[in-house]
């Protein structure tokens, strides 16, 4: 019988090429079969690829940082009037503290409104925010359990309608009885791109935080009224290619902004359910910066 230490020695190291292949699979044109074929070539065998693939992806079994039943947070499922009908959403707020609270729209990745994003909403509630995480897949029936199906459904969304739905979420929080009327947005990956689009579209947005999100058209940047904070992983070449043009447009339009690139970090470095790409140091620093920024920009 093989010893545990022998099995560990036989497990191939996860390389940047493997992470890049996963990024192409989840964001570009590579399908599941093509991804596994490439991973097999990189790992040396189909068995090794099968062992590595779950480490590259998200692990739903990982514990939430703020448990769903944490008594410090009050959370409910609700609906928000959207441009395309009712949008299901997860709403979290501090269980104690002086109301009203500054408010934040939490925008999910291309996996939809999963447990990790609900956890992000609760983390914000612990920081003193009223946090609303809409399910932007509501028009197509809501976030499915299968992540490949979720990504396909995200790709099929009407971009303009989705941006209008996000703006409706801003309106909902602006008028909410527990909100101070100052609303920001935070988004990750696909959600980071939607934060940028929302900042262009919604003059009522006070602050936007985009984690490794697609940048807007530079010609639209002068429409942004919100203060922006942008977080990028230093190894994320696909998304980072758009930084220079975005920075130039923000500076040219006089938009208040901060841009941070975390060297050695990958795309999705904040997602603690993804073992291979999560970077605790970068995630913790970005989170501290984010919370301080949102508190400063959304204070009553």
MISE-49130 format. One record per residue (C-alpha): residue number from 1; z, x, y. Coordinates in steps of 0.25 Angstrom, whole numbers, plus 2048, in hexadecimal, padded with zeros to 3 digits. Example, Ala and Ser with C-alpha at 12.3 -4.5 7.8 and 13.67 -1.06 7.14 Angstrom:
% MISE-49130
TIMI, nr, z, x, y
TIMI, 1, 81F, 831, 7EE
TIMI, 2, 81D, 837, 7FC
***
This chain:
% MISE-49130
TIMI, nr, z, x, y
TIMI, 1, 800, 800, 800
TIMI, 2, 7FC, 805, 80E
TIMI, 3, 808, 809, 817
TIMI, 4, 809, 802, 824
TIMI, 5, 807, 80F, 82B
TIMI, 6, 7FA, 811, 824
TIMI, 7, 7F5, 804, 828
TIMI, 8, 7F8, 807, 836
TIMI, 9, 7F0, 814, 835
TIMI, 10, 7E4, 80C, 830
TIMI, 11, 7E4, 803, 83B
TIMI, 12, 7D9, 807, 845
TIMI, 13, 7DD, 80A, 854
TIMI, 14, 7D9, 7FF, 85D
TIMI, 15, 7CF, 806, 867
TIMI, 16, 7C9, 802, 874
TIMI, 17, 7BC, 800, 86E
TIMI, 18, 7C3, 7F5, 865
TIMI, 19, 7C9, 7EF, 871
TIMI, 20, 7BC, 7EF, 879
TIMI, 21, 7B5, 7E8, 86D
TIMI, 22, 7C0, 7DD, 86D
TIMI, 23, 7BE, 7DB, 87C
TIMI, 24, 7AF, 7DA, 87A
TIMI, 25, 7B1, 7D0, 86F
TIMI, 26, 7BB, 7C7, 877
TIMI, 27, 7B4, 7C8, 884
TIMI, 28, 7A5, 7CB, 882
TIMI, 29, 79A, 7C9, 877
TIMI, 30, 7A0, 7CF, 86B
TIMI, 31, 7A3, 7C4, 860
TIMI, 32, 7AE, 7C5, 856
TIMI, 33, 7A5, 7CA, 84B
TIMI, 34, 7A0, 7D5, 854
TIMI, 35, 7AE, 7D9, 859
TIMI, 36, 7B3, 7DA, 84B
TIMI, 37, 7A6, 7E2, 847
TIMI, 38, 7A9, 7EC, 853
TIMI, 39, 7B8, 7ED, 850
TIMI, 40, 7B5, 7F0, 841
TIMI, 41, 7AC, 7FC, 846
TIMI, 42, 7B7, 801, 850
TIMI, 43, 7C2, 7FF, 846
TIMI, 44, 7BB, 805, 83A
TIMI, 45, 7BC, 7F9, 830
TIMI, 46, 7BD, 7E9, 830
TIMI, 47, 7CB, 7EA, 82B
TIMI, 48, 7CF, 7F2, 837
TIMI, 49, 7C7, 7E9, 841
TIMI, 50, 7CE, 7DD, 83B
TIMI, 51, 7DC, 7E3, 83E
TIMI, 52, 7D8, 7E8, 84C
TIMI, 53, 7D2, 7DB, 851
TIMI, 54, 7DF, 7D3, 852
TIMI, 55, 7E5, 7DE, 85A
TIMI, 56, 7DA, 7DE, 864
TIMI, 57, 7DB, 7CF, 866
TIMI, 58, 7E7, 7C7, 86A
TIMI, 59, 7F3, 7C4, 861
TIMI, 60, 7F8, 7B6, 863
TIMI, 61, 805, 7BA, 85B
TIMI, 62, 80A, 7C3, 866
TIMI, 63, 816, 7BD, 86D
TIMI, 64, 815, 7B8, 87B
TIMI, 65, 81C, 7C0, 885
TIMI, 66, 822, 7B3, 88A
TIMI, 67, 824, 7A9, 87F
TIMI, 68, 81F, 79B, 880
TIMI, 69, 82D, 796, 87F
TIMI, 70, 833, 79F, 889
TIMI, 71, 83E, 797, 891
TIMI, 72, 83A, 79F, 89E
TIMI, 73, 82D, 798, 89F
TIMI, 74, 828, 78A, 89F
TIMI, 75, 81B, 787, 899
TIMI, 76, 812, 77B, 896
TIMI, 77, 804, 777, 892
TIMI, 78, 7FD, 76F, 89D
TIMI, 79, 7EF, 76C, 8A2
TIMI, 80, 7E8, 76F, 8AF
TIMI, 81, 7DD, 767, 8B5
TIMI, 82, 7D1, 770, 8B4
TIMI, 83, 7C2, 770, 8B8
TIMI, 84, 7BE, 76C, 8AA
TIMI, 85, 7C9, 763, 8A6
TIMI, 86, 7D8, 766, 8A2
TIMI, 87, 7DC, 774, 8A0
TIMI, 88, 7E7, 777, 896
TIMI, 89, 7F1, 781, 89C
TIMI, 90, 7FE, 788, 899
TIMI, 91, 808, 787, 8A4
TIMI, 92, 814, 791, 8A5
TIMI, 93, 81F, 792, 8B0
TIMI, 94, 82D, 798, 8B2
TIMI, 95, 837, 78F, 8AC
TIMI, 96, 840, 793, 8B7
TIMI, 97, 83F, 798, 8C5
TIMI, 98, 83B, 792, 8D3
TIMI, 99, 82F, 789, 8D3
TIMI, 100, 824, 789, 8D8
TIMI, 101, 81E, 795, 8D1
TIMI, 102, 811, 79E, 8D4
TIMI, 103, 806, 799, 8CA
TIMI, 104, 7FC, 7A1, 8C1
TIMI, 105, 7F0, 79C, 8B9
TIMI, 106, 7F0, 7A5, 8AC
TIMI, 107, 7E2, 7A6, 8A7
TIMI, 108, 7E0, 7AA, 898
TIMI, 109, 7D7, 7B4, 891
TIMI, 110, 7CA, 7B0, 88A
TIMI, 111, 7D3, 7AC, 87E
TIMI, 112, 7D8, 79F, 886
TIMI, 113, 7E6, 79A, 889
TIMI, 114, 7ED, 7A1, 87D
TIMI, 115, 7FC, 7A4, 87B
TIMI, 116, 7FB, 7B2, 882
TIMI, 117, 7F6, 7AB, 88F
TIMI, 118, 801, 7A1, 88E
TIMI, 119, 80B, 7AC, 88D
TIMI, 120, 805, 7B2, 89A
TIMI, 121, 808, 7A5, 8A1
TIMI, 122, 816, 7A6, 89C
TIMI, 123, 817, 7B4, 8A1
TIMI, 124, 813, 7B0, 8AF
TIMI, 125, 81D, 7A4, 8AF
TIMI, 126, 828, 7AE, 8AC
TIMI, 127, 823, 7B6, 8B8
TIMI, 128, 825, 7A9, 8C1
TIMI, 129, 817, 7A3, 8C0
TIMI, 130, 812, 795, 8BD
TIMI, 131, 807, 799, 8B3
TIMI, 132, 7FC, 791, 8AE
TIMI, 133, 7F3, 795, 8A3
TIMI, 134, 7E7, 78C, 8A1
TIMI, 135, 7DE, 78B, 895
TIMI, 136, 7D1, 78D, 89A
TIMI, 137, 7CB, 789, 88D
TIMI, 138, 7D0, 77B, 88F
TIMI, 139, 7C2, 776, 892
TIMI, 140, 7BD, 77A, 884
TIMI, 141, 7CA, 775, 87D
TIMI, 142, 7D4, 780, 880
TIMI, 143, 7D7, 78D, 87A
TIMI, 144, 7D4, 78E, 86B
TIMI, 145, 7DC, 797, 862
TIMI, 146, 7D1, 79F, 85E
TIMI, 147, 7CE, 7AA, 869
TIMI, 148, 7C0, 7AC, 866
TIMI, 149, 7BE, 79D, 868
TIMI, 150, 7C6, 79E, 875
TIMI, 151, 7BD, 7AA, 87A
TIMI, 152, 7B1, 7A2, 877
TIMI, 153, 7B6, 796, 87E
TIMI, 154, 7BA, 79E, 88A
TIMI, 155, 7AB, 7A4, 88A
TIMI, 156, 7A6, 796, 88A
TIMI, 157, 7AE, 791, 897
TIMI, 158, 7A7, 78D, 8A4
TIMI, 159, 7AC, 798, 8AD
TIMI, 160, 7AB, 790, 8BA
TIMI, 161, 7B3, 784, 8B4
TIMI, 162, 7BD, 78E, 8AE
TIMI, 163, 7BF, 794, 8BC
TIMI, 164, 7C1, 786, 8C2
TIMI, 165, 7CB, 783, 8B7
TIMI, 166, 7D3, 78F, 8BB
TIMI, 167, 7D3, 78B, 8C9
TIMI, 168, 7D8, 77D, 8C5
TIMI, 169, 7E4, 785, 8BE
TIMI, 170, 7E6, 78B, 8CC
TIMI, 171, 7E6, 77E, 8D2
TIMI, 172, 7F0, 778, 8C8
TIMI, 173, 7FA, 783, 8CA
TIMI, 174, 7F9, 782, 8D9
TIMI, 175, 7FD, 774, 8D9
TIMI, 176, 807, 775, 8CD
TIMI, 177, 815, 771, 8D1
TIMI, 178, 81B, 77E, 8CC
TIMI, 179, 811, 787, 8D3
TIMI, 180, 813, 78D, 8E1
TIMI, 181, 804, 78B, 8E3
TIMI, 182, 800, 799, 8E2
TIMI, 183, 7F8, 79B, 8D6
TIMI, 184, 7F2, 7A8, 8CF
TIMI, 185, 7EB, 7AB, 8C3
TIMI, 186, 7EC, 7B5, 8B8
TIMI, 187, 7E1, 7B7, 8AD
TIMI, 188, 7DE, 7C0, 8A1
TIMI, 189, 7D0, 7C5, 89C
TIMI, 190, 7C8, 7B8, 89D
TIMI, 191, 7D3, 7B2, 8A5
TIMI, 192, 7D3, 7BE, 8AF
TIMI, 193, 7C4, 7BB, 8B2
TIMI, 194, 7C8, 7AD, 8B4
TIMI, 195, 7D3, 7B1, 8BE
TIMI, 196, 7C8, 7B9, 8C6
TIMI, 197, 7BF, 7AC, 8C6
TIMI, 198, 7CA, 7A3, 8CA
TIMI, 199, 7CE, 7AC, 8D5
TIMI, 200, 7BF, 7AB, 8DA
TIMI, 201, 7BF, 79C, 8D8
TIMI, 202, 7CD, 797, 8DD
TIMI, 203, 7D2, 79A, 8EB
TIMI, 204, 7DF, 795, 8E7
TIMI, 205, 7E2, 7A0, 8DE
TIMI, 206, 7ED, 7AA, 8E4
TIMI, 207, 7EC, 7B5, 8DA
TIMI, 208, 7E4, 7B9, 8CE
TIMI, 209, 7E8, 7C3, 8C3
TIMI, 210, 7DC, 7C7, 8BA
TIMI, 211, 7DF, 7CF, 8AD
TIMI, 212, 7D2, 7D6, 8A8
TIMI, 213, 7C9, 7CA, 8AD
TIMI, 214, 7BB, 7C9, 8B0
TIMI, 215, 7B8, 7CB, 8BF
TIMI, 216, 7B1, 7C1, 8C8
TIMI, 217, 7A4, 7C3, 8CF
TIMI, 218, 7A6, 7CC, 8DA
TIMI, 219, 79F, 7C2, 8E4
TIMI, 220, 7AA, 7B8, 8E1
TIMI, 221, 7B6, 7C1, 8E4
TIMI, 222, 7B7, 7BD, 8F3
TIMI, 223, 7BA, 7AF, 8EE
TIMI, 224, 7C7, 7B4, 8E8
TIMI, 225, 7D4, 7B0, 8F1
TIMI, 226, 7DE, 7B4, 8E6
TIMI, 227, 7E5, 7C2, 8E5
TIMI, 228, 7E0, 7C9, 8D9
TIMI, 229, 7E6, 7D2, 8CE
TIMI, 230, 7DD, 7D8, 8C4
TIMI, 231, 7E2, 7DF, 8B7
TIMI, 232, 7D8, 7E7, 8AE
TIMI, 233, 7D9, 7EF, 8A2
TIMI, 234, 7D4, 7FD, 8A4
TIMI, 235, 7CC, 7FD, 897
TIMI, 236, 7C6, 7EF, 899
TIMI, 237, 7B8, 7F4, 89D
TIMI, 238, 7B1, 7E7, 89C
TIMI, 239, 7BA, 7E0, 8A6
TIMI, 240, 7BD, 7EC, 8AF
TIMI, 241, 7AE, 7EE, 8B2
TIMI, 242, 7AF, 7E3, 8BC
TIMI, 243, 7BB, 7E9, 8C4
TIMI, 244, 7B4, 7F1, 8CE
TIMI, 245, 7AB, 7E5, 8D3
TIMI, 246, 7B7, 7DC, 8D3
TIMI, 247, 7C0, 7E6, 8DB
TIMI, 248, 7B5, 7E8, 8E5
TIMI, 249, 7B3, 7D9, 8E7
TIMI, 250, 7C2, 7D7, 8E9
TIMI, 251, 7C3, 7E2, 8F3
TIMI, 252, 7B7, 7DD, 8FA
TIMI, 253, 7BC, 7CF, 8FB
TIMI, 254, 7CA, 7D3, 8FF
TIMI, 255, 7D0, 7CC, 8F3
TIMI, 256, 7DE, 7D1, 8F0
TIMI, 257, 7DE, 7D8, 8E2
TIMI, 258, 7E4, 7E2, 8D9
TIMI, 259, 7DD, 7E8, 8CE
TIMI, 260, 7E4, 7EF, 8C2
TIMI, 261, 7DD, 7F7, 8B7
TIMI, 262, 7E7, 7FB, 8AB
TIMI, 263, 7E1, 807, 8A5
TIMI, 264, 7E1, 808, 896
TIMI, 265, 7E3, 7F9, 895
TIMI, 266, 7D8, 7F0, 88F
TIMI, 267, 7D3, 7E2, 892
TIMI, 268, 7DE, 7D8, 88F
TIMI, 269, 7E9, 7E2, 890
TIMI, 270, 7F3, 7D7, 895
TIMI, 271, 7F2, 7CF, 888
TIMI, 272, 7FE, 7D3, 87F
TIMI, 273, 7F8, 7CB, 873
TIMI, 274, 7ED, 7D5, 872
TIMI, 275, 7F3, 7E1, 86C
TIMI, 276, 7E7, 7EB, 86D
TIMI, 277, 7E4, 7E8, 87C
TIMI, 278, 7F2, 7E4, 882
TIMI, 279, 7F7, 7EF, 88B
TIMI, 280, 806, 7ED, 88E
TIMI, 281, 807, 7F7, 89A
TIMI, 282, 7FB, 7F1, 8A1
TIMI, 283, 7FF, 7E3, 89E
TIMI, 284, 80D, 7E4, 8A3
TIMI, 285, 808, 7EB, 8B0
TIMI, 286, 7FD, 7E1, 8B2
TIMI, 287, 807, 7D6, 8B0
TIMI, 288, 811, 7DB, 8BA
TIMI, 289, 806, 7DD, 8C4
TIMI, 290, 801, 7CF, 8C1
TIMI, 291, 80F, 7C8, 8C3
TIMI, 292, 812, 7CF, 8D0
TIMI, 293, 804, 7CC, 8D5
TIMI, 294, 805, 7BD, 8D2
TIMI, 295, 813, 7BC, 8D7
TIMI, 296, 80F, 7C2, 8E4
TIMI, 297, 802, 7BA, 8E6
TIMI, 298, 808, 7AC, 8E1
TIMI, 299, 815, 7AC, 8E8
TIMI, 300, 819, 79F, 8EF
***
